[in-house]
Amino acid sequence: MFRAPHPLTAFASPLVPLPRRPLDESCQVRRWYERDLGWPTVPGDPVRLAVGVRFDVLDVPAKAGHASLRRLGPGSPVAVRGDRMRLLVAPGSAEELPGLLEWLEWGSLALDLTAIGAGGSMEAPVPAEAGGVGGVGGLLPRGAFPPGPLGPVGSQGAAVWLRPPEPGCEVEASLPTLSALWGTGNAPDLVRLVDTVATHCHRVRLRRACTQPPALRTQGQ
């Protein structure tokens, strides 16, 4: 007995393409960074940005970083994650940091200042173009500071842009670089930025020490 093919059988034929699934948030975020900014990303979810290719990162306490923003150019991207701030600097700066701190006579102090360079990565805040909402996992107004001690939290984690990168602009031209010390180019000066950040990191450290009980304060000496 002849039986007509079931409608589902015909739909599942390899000649009929299955409906496309919409791009999820991670795909949109990755596409925005790689296509619009030309920044390489690291495989995996959530999206992370490869460091050491287009930029290095100074990871500092948010209070120290906020006090150092005047040393950055207006187009220099800055990210915030919780109580930490990530200042984007010229590639290769992470290798220069230890020697630079020694030269500035900060090398003998335990500063809460680290650098991420080649081979490292950082969280990729969700850009507004990829569905992020300003102030909640997306972009903050330029010059604004996230509210509360931990800042806003979005679907990409707590990472948000304080000063977002702008598509179509050469990011490297706005990043602090060591060569600016000798007056070459218009980029902000990495030396003055590191000195300012180190100064405020030391002040944050001293304030924390002053708030500790006397017994813990003595142990830290």
Order of alpha helices (4+ residues) and beta strands (2+ residues): alpha-alpha-beta-beta-beta-alpha-beta-beta-alpha-beta-beta-beta-alpha-alpha
